[in-house]
Amino acid sequence: MIFVNRSMSVQKKVALGGILAGFIMVSLMAAYLIPVNRLFFLAVSSLFVSVMIINVDLAYAVLLYIATAVLTFFMSPSRSIALAYIVFFGVYGIIKFLCEQIRNAAIGWALKFVAFNMSLLVMYFLVSLVFGESISSRLPLPLLWLGAQFLFLVYDIAYTMFIGFYHRRMERVLRGWFR
């Protein structure tokens, strides 16, 4: 399941990728248009990559991420949403899949947290150095970092719950459409 799924034709894999790319772009535009739920829609945009991994394979999921990252870079009206998707949310489904292939759960969790913290660091430096903006908050930066760790843990658990829900309920429906 990691690299090759021969049960589906290439045309159906590409069609599914196009549909999922459309869903990703809609959720990213909703993150821009509905600022109250920005993180929610960014999180929803990351779920579609796991659908590609489950139904097709990892290689097509990587292609889906690259295609949507390029589209987001050029089409997103918000630099912050594009940056968050490209650096973390878009690639997280792939990172999660690879980390969960490791038999030792503690190492898998540690690698997920390392990936998350590296993406936070990249986003912090890109925002401050490249865009010339500063992150301002009433809370000190270490407290924000601790809060982000907790939110990431909740996000990963919710992501796992979505994958379980998808396997139980949605996979049969989607496989029926793409037989």
Rosetta silent file (secondary structure, phi, psi, omega in degrees, C-alpha in Angstrom):
SEQUENCE: MIFVNRSMSVQKKVALGGILAGFIMVSLMAAYLIPVNRLFFLAVSSLFVSVMIINVDLAYAVLLYIATAVLTFFMSPSRSIALAYIVFFGVYGIIKFLCEQIRNAAIGWALKFVAFNMSLLVMYFLVSLVFGESISSRLPLPLLWLGAQFLFLVYDIAYTMFIGFYHRRMERVLRGWFR
SCORE:     score description
SCORE:     0.000 S_00000001
   1 L     0.000  -15.133 -175.938    0.000    0.000    0.000 S_00000001
   2 L   -70.799  -44.880 -171.497    2.939    2.341    0.390 S_00000001
   3 L  -119.818  -31.918 -173.626    3.900    2.754   -3.247 S_00000001
   4 L  -135.671  126.028  172.027    1.764    0.880   -5.748 S_00000001
   5 L  -118.987  105.103 -176.801   -1.968    0.187   -5.953 S_00000001
   6 L   -90.076   -0.628 -178.147   -2.628   -1.731   -9.130 S_00000001
   7 L   -79.960   -9.295 -178.487   -6.345   -2.273   -8.472 S_00000001
   8 L  -123.019  137.299 -179.845   -7.224    1.185   -9.802 S_00000001
   9 L   -69.950  159.061 -179.426   -6.447    2.504  -13.275 S_00000001
  10 H   -61.273  -38.229 -179.620   -4.186    5.527  -13.695 S_00000001
  11 H   -62.127  -40.708  178.991   -7.084    7.560  -15.076 S_00000001
  12 H   -70.650  -34.994  176.494   -9.152    6.939  -11.936 S_00000001
  13 H   -63.740  -43.505  179.619   -6.198    7.775   -9.696 S_00000001
  14 H   -67.390  -40.471  178.421   -5.724   11.082  -11.503 S_00000001
  15 H   -62.743  -44.219  177.781   -9.469   11.806  -11.399 S_00000001
  16 H   -62.554  -40.644  177.005   -9.575   11.146   -7.671 S_00000001
  17 H   -60.979  -40.679  178.185   -6.530   13.398   -7.231 S_00000001
  18 H   -65.418  -41.497  178.169   -8.268   16.184   -9.135 S_00000001
  19 H   -64.380  -45.602  179.876  -11.414   15.875   -7.042 S_00000001
  20 H   -65.809  -37.152  176.273   -9.425   15.854   -3.809 S_00000001
  21 H   -61.879  -39.384  176.061   -7.351   18.831   -5.005 S_00000001
  22 H   -62.148  -44.074  177.350  -10.610   20.694   -5.601 S_00000001
  23 H   -61.960  -40.280  178.655  -11.797   19.895   -2.076 S_00000001
  24 H   -62.073  -47.289 -178.270   -8.459   21.078   -0.674 S_00000001
  25 H   -65.050  -36.937  177.069   -8.644   24.366   -2.554 S_00000001
  26 H   -64.213  -42.815 -179.976  -12.260   24.930   -1.448 S_00000001
  27 H   -68.157  -33.693  176.444  -11.324   24.349    2.190 S_00000001
  28 H   -70.081  -37.136  175.687   -8.347   26.719    1.877 S_00000001
  29 H   -67.858  -35.699  175.740  -10.550   29.399    0.340 S_00000001
  30 H   -65.202  -34.768  175.914  -13.047   28.855    3.172 S_00000001
  31 H   -62.167  -33.703  178.754  -10.170   29.401    5.621 S_00000001
  32 H   -76.998  -43.646 -173.575   -9.622   32.778    3.978 S_00000001
  33 H   -78.318  -26.239 -178.935  -13.274   33.784    3.694 S_00000001
  34 L  -118.491   82.356 -171.515  -14.350   32.613    7.169 S_00000001
  35 H   -65.812  -19.970 -179.890  -11.583   33.867    9.469 S_00000001
  36 H   -65.730  -34.545 -177.380  -13.269   32.642   12.657 S_00000001
  37 H  -109.789   33.595 -175.753  -12.684   29.017   11.636 S_00000001
  38 H   -57.402  -49.731 -179.697   -9.321   29.448    9.904 S_00000001
  39 H   -65.724  -36.325  178.167   -7.539   26.628   11.770 S_00000001
  40 H   -60.560  -48.415 -178.329  -10.521   24.308   11.332 S_00000001
  41 H   -69.873  -32.396  173.002  -10.524   24.704    7.551 S_00000001
  42 H   -63.290  -41.887  178.171   -6.732   24.360    7.397 S_00000001
  43 H   -65.120  -40.519  177.928   -7.075   21.095    9.331 S_00000001
  44 H   -62.694  -38.309 -179.752   -9.849   19.919    6.994 S_00000001
  45 H   -62.272  -27.570 -178.557   -7.627   20.667    3.997 S_00000001
  46 H   -78.875  -18.402 -175.927   -5.026   18.264    5.371 S_00000001
  47 H   -70.565  -27.624 -174.343   -7.434   15.320    5.607 S_00000001
  48 H   -69.958  -25.679  176.460   -7.767   14.825    1.864 S_00000001
  49 H   -65.580  -37.595  178.262   -4.145   13.746    1.457 S_00000001
  50 H   -68.469  -30.613  175.650   -4.851   10.791    3.760 S_00000001
  51 H   -62.952  -39.390  177.674   -7.838    9.854    1.597 S_00000001
  52 H   -66.469  -40.223  177.979   -5.426    9.624   -1.339 S_00000001
  53 H   -62.793  -43.972 -177.235   -3.018    7.484    0.694 S_00000001
  54 H   -66.405  -44.572 -173.405   -5.819    5.133    1.751 S_00000001
  55 H   -86.833  -29.439 -175.618   -7.401    4.745   -1.688 S_00000001
  56 L  -117.861  -90.273  176.734   -4.412    4.940   -3.991 S_00000001
  57 L  -173.457  178.407 -175.738   -0.897    5.036   -2.531 S_00000001
  58 H   -67.136  -38.470 -177.231    1.786    7.267   -1.075 S_00000001
  59 H   -61.944  -43.422  178.316    3.278    8.349   -4.400 S_00000001
  60 H   -69.908  -30.342  175.624   -0.014    9.815   -5.630 S_00000001
  61 H   -66.637  -38.999  176.561   -0.533   11.486   -2.258 S_00000001
  62 H   -64.400  -42.404  176.895    2.847   13.194   -2.637 S_00000001
  63 H   -62.568  -39.436  176.798    1.838   14.331   -6.122 S_00000001
  64 H   -61.889  -44.342  178.590   -1.453   15.635   -4.719 S_00000001
  65 H   -62.020  -46.310 -178.646    0.424   17.600   -2.060 S_00000001
  66 H   -61.542  -44.872 -179.190    2.867   19.080   -4.595 S_00000001
  67 H   -62.607  -45.185 -178.445    0.043   20.073   -6.970 S_00000001
  68 H   -73.263  -29.504  176.186   -2.033   21.701   -4.244 S_00000001
  69 H   -65.856  -42.255  177.889    1.013   23.411   -2.725 S_00000001
  70 H   -65.859  -44.844  177.571    1.803   25.014   -6.084 S_00000001
  71 H   -60.259  -42.785 -179.951   -1.839   25.983   -6.601 S_00000001
  72 H   -64.653  -41.506 -179.855   -2.012   27.432   -3.102 S_00000001
  73 H   -58.528  -41.799 -176.150    1.196   29.386   -3.588 S_00000001
  74 H   -90.391  -25.463 -172.069   -0.150   31.073   -6.717 S_00000001
  75 H  -106.755  -19.061 -175.584   -3.884   31.250   -5.981 S_00000001
  76 L   -71.901  130.624  177.847   -4.268   31.876   -2.256 S_00000001
  77 L   -76.164   -9.481 -178.051   -5.167   35.464   -1.414 S_00000001
  78 L  -118.881  122.933  178.111   -3.558   35.035    2.016 S_00000001
  79 H   -65.933  -35.470 -177.494    0.175   34.435    2.473 S_00000001
  80 H   -68.002  -39.169  177.711   -0.371   33.081    5.981 S_00000001
  81 H   -68.268  -43.464  178.410   -2.846   30.435    4.831 S_00000001
  82 H   -61.296  -44.137  179.977   -0.602   29.440    1.928 S_00000001
  83 H   -63.577  -45.167  179.867    2.412   29.221    4.227 S_00000001
  84 H   -62.668  -39.813  179.607    0.559   27.158    6.847 S_00000001
  85 H   -70.081  -46.476 -175.588   -0.699   24.732    4.190 S_00000001
  86 H   -66.832  -42.312 -174.312    2.601   24.369    2.338 S_00000001
  87 H   -81.261  -37.030 -175.017    4.807   24.019    5.419 S_00000001
  88 H  -126.588  -62.116 -168.092    2.588   21.911    7.692 S_00000001
  89 H   -62.713  -39.279 -178.729   -1.043   21.099    6.937 S_00000001
  90 H   -67.695  -39.313 -175.404   -0.572   19.857    3.382 S_00000001
  91 H   -90.210   -9.912 -172.699    2.321   17.547    4.124 S_00000001
  92 H   -64.834  -34.661  178.206    1.138   16.313    7.534 S_00000001
  93 H   -59.678  -37.728  178.159   -0.926   13.404    6.174 S_00000001
  94 H   -70.481  -44.430  178.352    2.204   12.023    4.545 S_00000001
  95 H   -61.421  -44.676  179.942    4.294   12.585    7.675 S_00000001
  96 H   -60.501  -44.795  179.845    1.631   10.931    9.835 S_00000001
  97 H   -60.797  -46.595 -178.604    1.456    7.919    7.536 S_00000001
  98 H   -66.764  -39.705  179.535    5.226    7.440    7.532 S_00000001
  99 H   -68.325  -32.899 -179.674    5.541    7.906   11.305 S_00000001
 100 H   -80.874   -6.004  172.211    2.767    5.419   11.979 S_00000001
 101 L   -77.528  -16.621  179.083    4.563    2.795    9.899 S_00000001
 102 L   -75.246  132.148 -175.502    7.164    2.650   12.669 S_00000001
 103 L   -68.864  -30.896  179.672    6.423   -0.230   15.029 S_00000001
 104 L   -85.368  112.619 -175.550    7.489    1.642   18.166 S_00000001
 105 H   -64.192  -35.777 -178.982    4.649    4.078   18.989 S_00000001
 106 H   -64.572  -40.795  177.931    6.843    6.294   21.185 S_00000001
 107 H   -67.317  -39.913  177.620    9.307    6.855   18.348 S_00000001
 108 H   -60.616  -46.204  177.618    6.428    7.540   15.957 S_00000001
 109 H   -63.171  -43.420 -179.807    4.951   10.161   18.294 S_00000001
 110 H   -60.480  -41.806  179.380    8.371   11.714   18.878 S_00000001
 111 H   -66.524  -36.519  176.870    8.950   12.008   15.132 S_00000001
 112 H   -64.076  -42.781  178.268    5.528   13.606   14.648 S_00000001
 113 H   -67.442  -36.691  176.071    6.312   16.192   17.321 S_00000001
 114 H   -62.336  -45.137  179.091    9.739   16.821   15.789 S_00000001
 115 H   -62.178  -41.856  179.180    8.131   17.373   12.380 S_00000001
 116 H   -63.114  -46.658 -178.624    5.552   19.708   13.903 S_00000001
 117 H   -67.714  -34.253  174.967    8.159   21.742   15.767 S_00000001
 118 H   -64.773  -40.633  178.408   10.366   21.950   12.683 S_00000001
 119 H   -67.169  -36.789  174.440    7.416   23.281   10.692 S_00000001
 120 H   -60.618  -42.801  179.939    6.712   25.827   13.454 S_00000001
 121 H   -64.496  -43.889  178.622   10.329   26.925   13.285 S_00000001
 122 H   -62.138  -45.394  179.603   10.260   27.200    9.489 S_00000001
 123 H   -63.665  -40.462  179.178    7.035   29.210    9.600 S_00000001
 124 H   -60.846  -46.698 -179.457    8.426   31.496   12.318 S_00000001
 125 H   -69.785  -36.990  177.720   11.579   32.232   10.321 S_00000001
 126 H   -65.280  -42.717 -179.757    9.710   32.673    7.047 S_00000001
 127 H   -65.089  -44.262 -174.994    7.252   35.089    8.613 S_00000001
 128 H   -80.112  -39.705 -175.591    9.922   37.105   10.382 S_00000001
 129 H   -89.808  -47.215 -175.120   12.772   37.037    7.853 S_00000001
 130 H   -80.075  -48.702 -176.977   11.156   36.684    4.436 S_00000001
 131 L   -84.873  -14.644  178.112    7.879   38.515    4.952 S_00000001
 132 L    71.422   21.137  179.304    9.375   41.006    7.412 S_00000001
 133 L  -105.100  156.189  176.926    6.495   40.632    9.843 S_00000001
 134 L  -114.056  150.318  178.069    6.719   39.957   13.542 S_00000001
 135 L   -88.498  116.965 -179.467    4.578   37.640   15.592 S_00000001
 136 L  -116.033  139.180  179.660    2.875   39.680   18.262 S_00000001
 137 L  -156.118  157.201  174.913    0.822   38.310   21.088 S_00000001
 138 L   -74.984  -21.662 -179.786   -0.174   39.185   24.609 S_00000001
 139 L   -93.111  148.827  176.723    1.233   35.840   25.699 S_00000001
 140 L   -67.714  151.866 -176.719    4.959   35.097   25.842 S_00000001
 141 H   -56.575  -41.961  177.871    6.359   32.990   23.000 S_00000001
 142 H   -61.784  -34.248  177.827    7.194   29.935   25.201 S_00000001
 143 H   -70.124  -38.669  174.634    3.588   29.824   26.407 S_00000001
 144 H   -61.575  -40.263  179.832    2.343   29.997   22.808 S_00000001
 145 H   -63.269  -43.451  177.967    4.710   27.148   21.959 S_00000001
 146 H   -62.954  -41.624  176.851    3.300   24.978   24.791 S_00000001
 147 H   -62.634  -38.135  178.041   -0.236   25.727   23.648 S_00000001
 148 H   -64.803  -35.300  178.569    0.719   24.756   20.108 S_00000001
 149 H   -63.884  -43.498  178.314    2.039   21.404   21.393 S_00000001
 150 H   -64.995  -44.729  179.235   -1.299   20.678   23.063 S_00000001
 151 H   -63.118  -36.119  177.090   -3.260   21.744   19.982 S_00000001
 152 H   -64.562  -41.092  177.915   -1.072   19.523   17.813 S_00000001
 153 H   -60.860  -44.962  177.702   -1.806   16.553   20.074 S_00000001
 154 H   -63.262  -43.014  178.675   -5.546   17.221   19.802 S_00000001
 155 H   -59.989  -45.056 -179.533   -5.201   17.681   16.021 S_00000001
 156 H   -65.223  -40.282  178.022   -3.376   14.362   15.609 S_00000001
 157 H   -65.183  -42.747  177.514   -5.973   12.499   17.682 S_00000001
 158 H   -64.732  -37.003  177.788   -8.799   14.081   15.661 S_00000001
 159 H   -62.789  -43.306  177.542   -6.947   13.199   12.453 S_00000001
 160 H   -63.564  -39.254  177.480   -6.707    9.565   13.613 S_00000001
 161 H   -64.625  -38.648  176.955  -10.425    9.594   14.426 S_00000001
 162 H   -62.229  -43.931  179.879  -11.174   10.877   10.909 S_00000001
 163 H   -61.706  -42.368  176.279   -9.126    8.058    9.385 S_00000001
 164 H   -62.042  -44.191  177.182  -11.040    5.516   11.492 S_00000001
 165 H   -61.431  -41.874 -179.986  -14.360    7.086   10.466 S_00000001
 166 H   -61.805  -44.961  179.106  -13.265    7.043    6.854 S_00000001
 167 H   -63.368  -40.324 -176.955  -12.369    3.349    7.021 S_00000001
 168 H   -74.607  -40.026 -169.228  -15.660    2.452    8.726 S_00000001
 169 H  -114.690  -47.100 -167.367  -18.097    4.570    6.725 S_00000001
 170 H   -90.338  -26.194 -173.435  -16.761    6.432    3.723 S_00000001
 171 H   -60.762  -41.211  179.660  -14.284    4.073    2.096 S_00000001
 172 H   -62.504  -39.404 -179.634  -16.995    1.771    0.704 S_00000001
 173 H   -65.188  -47.897 -178.244  -18.838    4.707   -0.857 S_00000001
 174 H   -67.179  -39.064  178.486  -15.730    6.133   -2.505 S_00000001
 175 H   -65.124  -31.694  176.619  -14.522    2.740   -3.720 S_00000001
 176 H   -64.779  -34.945  179.456  -17.940    2.240   -5.328 S_00000001
 177 H   -75.556  -31.812 -173.622  -17.464    5.433   -7.326 S_00000001
 178 L  -115.133   41.398  177.045  -13.911    4.620   -8.397 S_00000001
 179 L   -74.958    0.000    0.000  -14.069    0.893   -9.161 S_00000001
